Amino acid sequence: MTQRLFIGGEWVEPDGGHYEVVNPATEEVVGLAPEASTDQVYEAADAARAAFATWSRTTPEERAAILDRAADLMARDAEVNTALAQAETGATTGTARGMQVAVGAARFRRYARGALEPVEQALPPQINEAGPMGKAGVFGAVAVRRPVGVVTCITSYNNPWANPAGKIAPALAMGNTVVVKPAPQDPLSVFAMARALEEAGVPAGVVNVVTGTSTAVGEAAVDSPAVDMVSFTGSTAVGQRIGEVCGRELKRQLMELGGKGAALVLDDADLDSAVMGIGTTFSFYSGQICTAPTRVLAQRGIYERLIEKLTGYLAFMKVGDPTERGTVVGPVISAAHRDRVEAYVELGRKEGARVVAGGERPSVGDGRGFYVAPTLLADCTNDMRVVREEIFGPVVVVVPFDDEEEGVALANDSDYGLLDYVWSGDVARAFRIASRLRAGGVGVNTVGRNMEAPFGGFKKSGVGRDVGSYALHAYSETQAVVWPG
């Protein structure tokens, strides 16, 4: 499978040749992705700018129809798309089918409806005295959402369907055009998404896809004069660089960055429920998820029992070939990332953490694949690097605390603030604690998500909010229109 760039409605040969996309489970090459030149990235942004004038004036109904057709096509090809996502990410079959491809299609359908949501909000008339801005009188007003313009969408490798769909669909619904720069590790799914959009009737230049392994590709997609906004999901370090580049021209930013979610487990919690929630860290995308409760804060009264239950939970997790029935934990995305995660586990040992489970490289099949054993590190303290830094793998650290005040203080003593969690048998107590956590979201006795709730982070976990109707605001500017009554 050899891909080409998608620029201005044409499939274009890349200036820099192609690079290999590798299956993390087998280390086999599953496709060749194009290496764009910076000139081609600028061409893509210019194509999006040229298309914006017409696309932004299409009716909401026209945009909704195209997004709906794209969702239908993605659903039609669900099995092919699932196999593709699994091959390039190493996700288990259930994750690839249900949480990647299905969610991607659902987001296009959701924002087809979003295109039809009211974009005008009537404001109450205002009676003004005569002043420097005009005559006295009654003035009516409306607040209207307008498209931002050209949006660069830079996506993460952990979900090549849901993450791009969550950017492209609301951006298009609001009348923007896009340049999509997927993660270099797994761009093939995004090309499949682009083909569905092309077949659905997206006009030339409205959606453009550029790929490459060089940082210059992403840099060009951000600093192009044709780009008005950058939507990014990825590491905090890269987000800081994007912020610097955008700051020069005051471009709008929407950034979902790193996370080190605190899970406060109180002494009155249902431990089985907490263990099930925390256990998703190990299994969901093999721990490669910024919203995971990777930093467990356990009250001392239940500390050892919680560790015992988590250890028992890990014993039943099958690590192996993601295509095999019963596999719970597949590989991480690359050899380099496997080495990084393993280095953190070794660092935890040196820092004094107790390795309760995992900590070794698992033996899977013929020895190929980038597997990491689900690992539990206990007796940690908040000053350890394994507690403070995002590992982005199937590793959970556990820190004890004495009372609520200490638990809240430990949870907030972090550079991150994406999603935190509280488990308590007293719901009022849990909500009281949730109100004190410096995080963009808090799960109370659950790791579940409401996909209409705003999503984003405090501190170094991001800038802005999206998901649901909040994404429609994120990909639009608010314009006030005033007239004499």
HELIX and SHEET records of a PDB file:
HELIX    1   1 THR A   38  TRP A   55  1                                  18    
HELIX    2   2 PRO A   60  ARG A   76  1                                  17    
HELIX    3   3 ALA A   78  THR A   89  1                                  12    
HELIX    4   4 THR A   93  GLY A   94  1                                   2    
HELIX    5   5 THR A   95  VAL A  101  3                                   7    
HELIX    6   6 ALA A  102  GLY A  114  1                                  13    
HELIX    7   7 ALA A  162  ALA A  173  1                                  12    
HELIX    8   8 LEU A  188  ALA A  200  1                                  13    
HELIX    9   9 THR A  215  ASP A  223  1                                   9    
HELIX   10  10 THR A  236  GLU A  249  1                                  14    
HELIX   11  11 LEU A  271  SER A  283  1                                  13    
HELIX   12  12 PHE A  284  GLY A  287  5                                   4    
HELIX   13  13 ARG A  300  ILE A  302  5                                   3    
HELIX   14  14 TYR A  303  ALA A  315  1                                  13    
HELIX   15  15 ALA A  335  GLU A  351  1                                  17    
HELIX   16  16 ARG A  385  ARG A  388  1                                   4    
HELIX   17  17 GLU A  404  ASN A  412  1                                   9    
HELIX   18  18 VAL A  427  ALA A  434  1                                   8    
HELIX   19  19 SER A  469  ALA A  474  1                                   6    
SHEET    1   A 2 LEU A   5  ILE A   7  0                                        
SHEET    2   A 2 GLU A  10  VAL A  12 -1                                        
SHEET    1   B 2 HIS A  18  VAL A  22  0                                        
SHEET    2   B 2 VAL A  29  PRO A  34 -1                                        
SHEET    1   C 3 GLU A 120  ASN A 128  0                                        
SHEET    2   C 3 GLY A 137  PRO A 147 -1                                        
SHEET    3   C 3 SER A 476  PRO A 484 -1                                        
SHEET    1   D 6 VAL A 207  VAL A 209  0                                        
SHEET    2   D 6 THR A 177  LYS A 181  1                                        
SHEET    3   D 6 VAL A 150  ILE A 154  1                                        
SHEET    4   D 6 MET A 229  THR A 233  1                                        
SHEET    5   D 6 ARG A 252  GLU A 256  1                                        
SHEET    6   D 6 GLY A 462  VAL A 463 -1                                        
SHEET    1   E 7 ARG A 354  ALA A 357  0                                        
SHEET    2   E 7 THR A 375  ALA A 378 -1                                        
SHEET    3   E 7 VAL A 395  PHE A 401  1                                        
SHEET    4   E 7 ARG A 295  GLN A 299  1                                        
SHEET    5   E 7 ALA A 262  VAL A 265  1                                        
SHEET    6   E 7 LEU A 419  TRP A 423  1                                        
SHEET    7   E 7 GLY A 441  VAL A 444  1                                        
SHEET    1   F 2 TYR A 416  GLY A 417  0                                        
SHEET    2   F 2 PHE A 458  LYS A 459 -1                                        
END                                                                             
